[in-house]
Amino acid sequence: MADTKGIVFITGASGFIASQIVSDLIEETFSVVASVRSEAKAQEILDTHPDWKGKVSFVYVPDIAAERAFDHVFKDAKTPFDFIIHTASPVNFSVDDFQKDLIDPAVRGTTDLLNCAHQLGGSKIKRFVLLGSAVAVLDSFNDKGSAGPDYTEEDWNPVTAASAIESNSVVLGYNASKKLAEQAAWQFITNNKPSFDLTVINPDIVLGPMLQPVRSAKNVNATNGFAIYDFLNGTYKDVESIQFPFYHFVHVRDVSRAHVLSLTTPAAAGQRILVVAGLITPQLVINIIRKNFPELHDRIIEGNPDRIVPEGVDPRGWVTKKSFDIFGQGWGYRGLEETVLDTVNCLLAFEKGWETK
């Protein structure tokens, strides 16, 4: 243990954001225990990153929403964990019952892991870092049409389980699941007063290079898909018809860095932290790609280069002062151009691999 900063248990390790976090944890000399659904998933990760062998230990959690899903992880741990990062969250947009299939699993997956850490993790656990979402903060009913005051960490999405179910909107159902899961986490800390404290990282649209296994175009993660790749694969034919669900972004490396810094930054204790870089619109993405990749002009629409924000869209902004205050000197956000370039270069490299299979 002398040459490690501590043992981190991270859930959902095959995901887009989690893969970057695992990479950064290894770089920062943490010992990593990572949960995935199956042994096959673990092998797929190691096939993608052979240099991770011996640096990541895998545990298997087939269904994070199952009752006491994480018990065996803590009972079987050879050495107690110092930190926990929870990124896994049930995401299923083909559901019939929002409460049963979307909201309850998200809340239970979070509270059950907290409970396992509290009851079985021992006193060594210092901090639990939860990957939240900006959708737990923004106003689902008035976010894009007319700009209001900039969002802060004090804001909560007014969406409820009842309003999501009544609307029959899977987006509202997902937003409700993220909000209610985060609120349940904070309530757990208040009610149970565990030995560890809680930090929640709330990013908006997360974009950037993909370190997770991506076997084909179908496996591109959702945010890189609708915000970047759909411009390249022919999905978008007319800029006027493109509607993003949200209009602010953040680079995946900055989201990862926020999680890793939160483990050992004292000021992060008990904080929810907005992690948002700036504005993103369909036309901004088009302009950046066409400027930097002339060879892709035949794959991407031109749109209206001078109309940056879609008609009828006036998104509210975000106050990110807390992230600078907590993470201190050296903290900052990558800009949209760098983020788009990183993502496009990654996608093009993957395309070459898909073509050879």
DAURFEN-V666587 format. One record per pair of residues at least 4 apart in sequence whose C-alpha atoms are under 8 Angstrom apart, sorted by the first residue. I is the first residue (numbers start at 1). J is the second residue. If there is no record, write none. Layout:
<<I | J> <I | J>>
This chain:
<<1 | 5> <1 | 6> <3 | 29> <4 | 29> <4 | 30> <4 | 31> <5 | 28> <5 | 29> <5 | 30> <5 | 31> <6 | 30> <6 | 31> <6 | 81> <6 | 82> <6 | 83> <7 | 30> <7 | 31> <7 | 32> <7 | 33> <7 | 80> <7 | 81> <7 | 82> <7 | 83> <8 | 30> <8 | 31> <8 | 32> <8 | 33> <8 | 81> <8 | 82> <8 | 83> <8 | 84> <8 | 85> <9 | 32> <9 | 33> <9 | 34> <9 | 35> <9 | 81> <9 | 83> <9 | 84> <9 | 85> <10 | 18> <10 | 22> <10 | 32> <10 | 33> <10 | 34> <10 | 35> <10 | 84> <10 | 85> <10 | 86> <10 | 87> <11 | 18> <11 | 34> <11 | 35> <11 | 36> <11 | 85> <11 | 86> <11 | 87> <11 | 88> <12 | 18> <12 | 34> <12 | 35> <12 | 36> <12 | 37> <12 | 86> <12 | 87> <12 | 88> <12 | 89> <13 | 18> <13 | 19> <13 | 22> <13 | 34> <13 | 35> <13 | 36> <13 | 87> <13 | 88> <14 | 18> <14 | 19> <14 | 36> <14 | 41> <14 | 42> <14 | 45> <14 | 212> <14 | 213> <15 | 19> <15 | 88> <15 | 212> <16 | 20> <16 | 210> <16 | 211> <16 | 212> <16 | 221> <17 | 21> <17 | 87> <17 | 252> <17 | 255> <17 | 256> <18 | 22> <18 | 87> <18 | 256> <19 | 23> <19 | 210> <19 | 211> <19 | 212> <20 | 24> <20 | 210> <20 | 211> <20 | 212> <20 | 252> <20 | 253> <20 | 256> <21 | 25> <21 | 256> <21 | 257> <21 | 259> <21 | 260> <22 | 26> <22 | 32> <23 | 27> <24 | 28> <24 | 256> <24 | 257> <24 | 260> <25 | 29> <25 | 30> <25 | 31> <25 | 32> <25 | 260> <26 | 30> <26 | 31> <26 | 32> <26 | 55> <31 | 55> <31 | 56> <32 | 55> <32 | 56> <32 | 57> <33 | 56> <33 | 57> <33 | 58> <33 | 59> <34 | 56> <34 | 57> <34 | 58> <34 | 59> <35 | 58> <35 | 59> <35 | 60> <35 | 61> <36 | 41> <36 | 42> <36 | 58> <36 | 59> <36 | 60> <36 | 61> <36 | 62> <37 | 41> <37 | 60> <37 | 61> <37 | 62> <37 | 63> <38 | 42> <38 | 60> <38 | 61> <38 | 62> <39 | 43> <39 | 60> <40 | 44> <41 | 45> <42 | 46> <42 | 58> <43 | 47> <44 | 48> <44 | 213> <45 | 49> <45 | 212> <45 | 213> <46 | 50> <46 | 51> <46 | 52> <46 | 53> <48 | 212> <48 | 213> <49 | 53> <51 | 55> <52 | 56> <59 | 73> <61 | 69> <61 | 70> <63 | 69> <64 | 69> <64 | 70> <64 | 88> <64 | 89> <64 | 90> <64 | 105> <64 | 109> <65 | 69> <65 | 90> <65 | 105> <65 | 106> <65 | 108> <65 | 109> <66 | 105> <66 | 109> <67 | 108> <67 | 112> <68 | 112> <68 | 113> <68 | 116> <69 | 112> <69 | 113> <70 | 74> <70 | 112> <70 | 113> <70 | 116> <71 | 75> <71 | 116> <71 | 120> <72 | 76> <73 | 77> <74 | 80> <74 | 116> <74 | 117> <74 | 120> <74 | 121> <75 | 120> <77 | 81> <80 | 121> <80 | 122> <80 | 124> <80 | 125> <81 | 121> <81 | 124> <81 | 125> <82 | 124> <82 | 125> <82 | 126> <82 | 127> <83 | 125> <83 | 126> <83 | 127> <83 | 128> <83 | 129> <83 | 263> <84 | 125> <84 | 127> <84 | 128> <84 | 129> <85 | 128> <85 | 129> <85 | 130> <85 | 131> <85 | 259> <86 | 110> <86 | 128> <86 | 129> <86 | 130> <86 | 131> <87 | 130> <87 | 131> <89 | 106> <89 | 109> <89 | 110> <90 | 102> <90 | 105> <90 | 106> <91 | 102> <91 | 174> <92 | 101> <92 | 102> <93 | 170> <93 | 174> <95 | 101> <95 | 102> <95 | 170> <96 | 101> <97 | 101> <97 | 102> <98 | 102> <98 | 103> <98 | 164> <98 | 165> <98 | 170> <98 | 173> <99 | 103> <99 | 104> <99 | 161> <99 | 165> <100 | 104> <100 | 105> <101 | 105> <102 | 106> <102 | 173> <102 | 174> <102 | 177> <103 | 107> <103 | 161> <103 | 173> <103 | 174> <103 | 176> <103 | 177> <103 | 178> <103 | 180> <103 | 181> <104 | 108> <104 | 177> <105 | 109> <106 | 110> <106 | 177> <106 | 178> <106 | 181> <107 | 111> <107 | 177> <107 | 178> <107 | 180> <107 | 181> <107 | 182> <107 | 184> <108 | 112> <108 | 181> <109 | 113> <110 | 114> <110 | 181> <110 | 184> <110 | 185> <111 | 115> <111 | 181> <111 | 184> <111 | 185> <111 | 188> <112 | 116> <113 | 117> <114 | 118> <114 | 185> <114 | 188> <115 | 119> <116 | 120> <116 | 121> <117 | 121> <117 | 122> <117 | 125> <118 | 122> <118 | 194> <118 | 195> <121 | 125> <123 | 195> <123 | 196> <124 | 195> <125 | 195> <125 | 196> <126 | 195> <126 | 196> <126 | 197> <127 | 196> <127 | 197> <127 | 198> <127 | 199> <127 | 263> <127 | 269> <128 | 196> <128 | 197> <128 | 198> <128 | 199> <128 | 263> <129 | 198> <129 | 199> <129 | 200> <129 | 201> <129 | 259> <129 | 262> <129 | 263> <130 | 198> <130 | 199> <130 | 200> <130 | 201> <131 | 200> <131 | 201> <131 | 202> <131 | 259> <132 | 136> <132 | 178> <132 | 182> <132 | 200> <132 | 201> <132 | 202> <132 | 203> <133 | 137> <133 | 178> <133 | 179> <133 | 201> <133 | 202> <133 | 203> <133 | 204> <134 | 138> <134 | 202> <134 | 203> <134 | 204> <134 | 274> <135 | 139> <135 | 140> <135 | 157> <135 | 175> <135 | 178> <135 | 179> <135 | 204> <136 | 156> <136 | 157> <136 | 175> <136 | 176> <136 | 178> <136 | 179> <136 | 180> <136 | 182> <136 | 202> <137 | 151> <137 | 152> <137 | 153> <137 | 155> <137 | 156> <137 | 157> <137 | 179> <138 | 143> <138 | 151> <138 | 155> <138 | 156> <138 | 157> <139 | 143> <139 | 156> <139 | 157> <139 | 158> <139 | 159> <140 | 157> <140 | 158> <140 | 159> <140 | 172> <140 | 175> <141 | 159> <142 | 146> <143 | 147> <143 | 315> <143 | 316> <144 | 246> <144 | 247> <144 | 313> <144 | 314> <144 | 315> <144 | 316> <145 | 312> <145 | 313> <145 | 314> <145 | 315> <146 | 313> <146 | 314> <146 | 315> <146 | 316> <147 | 314> <147 | 315> <147 | 316> <147 | 317> <148 | 316> <149 | 316> <149 | 317> <150 | 316> <150 | 317> <150 | 318> <150 | 319> <151 | 155> <151 | 316> <151 | 317> <151 | 318> <151 | 319> <152 | 274> <152 | 318> <152 | 319> <152 | 320> <153 | 272> <153 | 273> <153 | 274> <156 | 179> <157 | 179> <159 | 163> <159 | 164> <159 | 172> <159 | 175> <159 | 176> <160 | 164> <160 | 176> <161 | 165> <161 | 173> <161 | 176> <161 | 177> <162 | 166> <163 | 167> <164 | 168> <164 | 169> <164 | 170> <164 | 172> <164 | 173> <164 | 176> <165 | 169> <165 | 173> <167 | 172> <168 | 173> <169 | 173> <170 | 174> <171 | 175> <172 | 176> <173 | 177> <174 | 178> <175 | 179> <176 | 180> <177 | 181> <178 | 182> <179 | 183> <180 | 184> <181 | 185> <182 | 186> <182 | 200> <183 | 187> <184 | 188> <185 | 189> <186 | 190> <186 | 198> <187 | 191> <188 | 192> <188 | 193> <189 | 193> <189 | 194> <189 | 197> <189 | 198> <197 | 269> <197 | 270> <198 | 269> <198 | 270> <198 | 271> <199 | 262> <199 | 268> <199 | 269> <199 | 270> <199 | 271> <199 | 272> <199 | 273> <200 | 271> <200 | 272> <200 | 273> <201 | 255> <201 | 258> <201 | 259> <201 | 272> <201 | 273> <201 | 274> <201 | 275> <202 | 272> <202 | 273> <202 | 274> <202 | 275> <203 | 249> <203 | 250> <203 | 255> <203 | 274> <203 | 275> <203 | 276> <204 | 246> <204 | 248> <204 | 249> <204 | 250> <204 | 275> <204 | 276> <205 | 223> <205 | 246> <205 | 247> <205 | 248> <205 | 249> <205 | 250> <206 | 223> <206 | 224> <206 | 249> <206 | 250> <206 | 251> <206 | 252> <206 | 255> <207 | 223> <207 | 224> <207 | 249> <207 | 250> <207 | 251> <207 | 252> <207 | 339> <207 | 340> <207 | 343> <208 | 224> <208 | 251> <208 | 252> <208 | 253> <208 | 339> <208 | 340> <208 | 342> <208 | 343> <209 | 252> <209 | 342> <209 | 343> <209 | 345> <209 | 346> <209 | 347> <210 | 214> <210 | 343> <210 | 346> <214 | 219> <214 | 220> <214 | 350> <215 | 219> <215 | 354> <216 | 220> <216 | 354> <217 | 351> <217 | 354> <220 | 224> <220 | 225> <221 | 225> <222 | 226> <223 | 227> <223 | 228> <224 | 228> <224 | 229> <224 | 343> <225 | 229> <225 | 230> <226 | 230> <226 | 231> <226 | 244> <227 | 231> <227 | 244> <227 | 282> <227 | 285> <228 | 232> <228 | 285> <228 | 340> <228 | 343> <228 | 344> <229 | 233> <229 | 344> <229 | 347> <230 | 234> <230 | 235> <230 | 236> <231 | 235> <231 | 236> <231 | 286> <231 | 299> <231 | 300> <231 | 301> <232 | 296> <232 | 299> <232 | 300> <233 | 299> <234 | 299> <234 | 300> <236 | 242> <236 | 301> <237 | 301> <238 | 242> <238 | 301> <238 | 303> <239 | 282> <239 | 283> <239 | 301> <239 | 303> <239 | 304> <240 | 303> <240 | 310> <242 | 282> <243 | 282> <244 | 281> <244 | 282> <247 | 279> <247 | 280> <247 | 281> <247 | 315> <248 | 276> <248 | 277> <248 | 278> <248 | 279> <248 | 280> <249 | 276> <249 | 277> <249 | 278> <249 | 279> <249 | 280> <249 | 336> <250 | 254> <250 | 255> <250 | 275> <250 | 276> <250 | 277> <250 | 278> <250 | 333> <250 | 334> <250 | 339> <251 | 255> <251 | 277> <251 | 333> <251 | 334> <251 | 339> <252 | 256> <253 | 257> <254 | 258> <254 | 275> <254 | 332> <254 | 333> <254 | 334> <255 | 259> <255 | 275> <256 | 260> <257 | 261> <258 | 262> <258 | 275> <258 | 327> <259 | 263> <260 | 264> <261 | 265> <261 | 327> <262 | 266> <262 | 268> <262 | 269> <262 | 327> <265 | 269> <265 | 326> <265 | 327> <267 | 326> <268 | 326> <268 | 327> <273 | 320> <273 | 322> <273 | 323> <274 | 319> <274 | 320> <274 | 322> <274 | 323> <275 | 320> <275 | 323> <276 | 318> <276 | 320> <276 | 333> <277 | 333> <277 | 334> <277 | 335> <277 | 336> <278 | 335> <278 | 336> <279 | 336> <280 | 284> <280 | 285> <280 | 336> <281 | 285> <281 | 308> <281 | 309> <281 | 310> <282 | 286> <282 | 308> <282 | 309> <282 | 310> <283 | 287> <283 | 303> <283 | 304> <283 | 305> <283 | 307> <283 | 308> <283 | 309> <283 | 310> <284 | 288> <284 | 305> <284 | 308> <285 | 289> <285 | 340> <286 | 290> <286 | 300> <286 | 301> <286 | 302> <286 | 303> <287 | 291> <287 | 302> <287 | 305> <288 | 292> <288 | 337> <288 | 340> <288 | 341> <289 | 293> <289 | 294> <289 | 296> <289 | 340> <289 | 341> <289 | 344> <290 | 294> <290 | 296> <290 | 297> <290 | 300> <290 | 302> <292 | 341> <293 | 297> <296 | 300> <297 | 301> <297 | 302> <304 | 308> <309 | 313> <309 | 314> <320 | 324> <321 | 325> <322 | 326> <323 | 327> <323 | 328> <323 | 331> <324 | 328> <324 | 329> <324 | 331> <324 | 332> <327 | 331> <334 | 338> <334 | 339> <335 | 339> <336 | 340> <337 | 341> <338 | 342> <339 | 343> <340 | 344> <341 | 345> <342 | 346> <343 | 347> <344 | 348> <345 | 349> <346 | 350> <347 | 351> <348 | 352> <349 | 353> <350 | 354> <351 | 355> <352 | 356> <353 | 357>>
